[in-house]
Amino acid sequence: METILSSQLNPGFRERVAGLMKNYDFSQCLACGMCTGGCPYSDIHENNDPRKFLRKINLGMEKEVFEDPFIWYCTMCERCTIECPMEVNVAAVVRGLRGTWDKDKIPGYLQTIVTEHIASGNQMNVSQEDYEETLDWIQDELREELGDPEYTIPLNKEGAKYFYGFNARDVKIYANELQTTLKLFYAAGIDYTISTKRWDATNVALFTGQNDDFQAISVPVWEEFTRLGCEQFIVTECGHAFRSMRWGQRTFWKGEMFPIRHIMELLLELVKDGSLKLDPNVVTEVVTYHDPCNTARKEGVWQAPRELARSFIKNFVDMNPNGRWNYCCGAGGGGMAMPEFNEKRKAKGKRKVDQVMATGAEIVIVPCHNCMDQFNDLNKWYPDTKGKSKNVHMCSLMERALILPVKN
């Protein structure tokens, strides 16, 4: 065991770290190890022990803390926190420390994404021309698919009930996903709008800890919602987008508060009130559901997705553990944008692979874009699982069972 010299400790370091989080008190850590026992990845690879990391901070081991790769290995999933008897939020501490990093030294291409997002208004750096052309293309596709030549995407509609914020990947890469969601909105006949000015609900500064960047990205989105005078902000199937909007609003928004809800909460309401009709005999495969940490554990949305799934899926099987206790897929905390840690991400992902395999599922509902990329990577990295399950968003599976209303 390495000797700890008191002469090298900084007694004020703990208070300085607490100050990064508005004097959040984590000094009540008992060093009991419940956090380490609760972290599903503490024994997967080296330097992944939250208890040791917290002890370094509380002892004032400043040099050792900033040299500890745990700062970037941690997926910030908060699985350790729900086990902690003192409710110490390790993810908050990690984010606070990440925020002290020089921006040009942040691993991977996290900061590149943030910088481009601030400049272009979206994380995929999609130009305004490409964005509007993609919406036109989706509109044309839906007109043909729905048999409704007058179908129009409601853009910049003032006073709409719902403002829809989504992920820039749904424009640049997976436009079919956005098309599917808008098809569901059409079938339900809801009053919604999409902005052509600010529409990307994601915010990678959630992972870098740079609060100035975070506000530069998200505040204009909330301002656009307010300008249009909508009632509710609906966030797409993206865990970190949902967390960014909700946590960010609680933390940084200075205006009047407004409801921010996950799309699956809305879709469940629409199914319950009969606005959306789904055929329960279409999806016959065994289906399981993955809980994104930012959606379930951090923002408390895990029951509505299951109720929604069971409303039209015959053979739904849950993972164990699930809901608030489910495991991170291994890509959280910005892991997808730090390729130098791919081997760590791969190792962590095996736990999720084992969870899925144990259910015997043929389909996995993965309601998060980062999680979806991780799941697809895991299918490549672990050949024995390839072809065993198909990863889909909830909206895509609902589209299969959708009963479109009869036109007048």
Secondary structure, 3 states (H helix, E strand, C coil): CCCCCHHHCCCCHHHHHHHHCCCCCCCCCCCCCHHHHHCCCCCCCCCCCHHHHHHHHHHCCHHHHHHCCHHHHCCCCCCCHHHCCCCCCHHHHHHHHHCCCCHHHCCCCHHHHHHHHHHHCCCCCCCHHHHHHHHHHHHHHHHHHHCCCCCCCCECCCCCCEEEEECCHHHHCCHHHHHHHHHHHHHHCCCEEECCCCCECCCCHHHHCCHHHHHHHHHHHHHHHHHHCCCEEEECCCHHHHHHHHHHHHHHCCCCCCCEEEHHHHHHHHHHCCCCCECCCCEEEEEEECCCCCCCCCCCCCHHHHHHHHCCEEEECCCCCCHHHCCCCCCCCCHHHCHHHHHHHHHHHHHHHHHHHHHCCCEEECCCHHHHHHHHHHHHHCHHHCCCCEEECHHHHHHHHECCCCCC
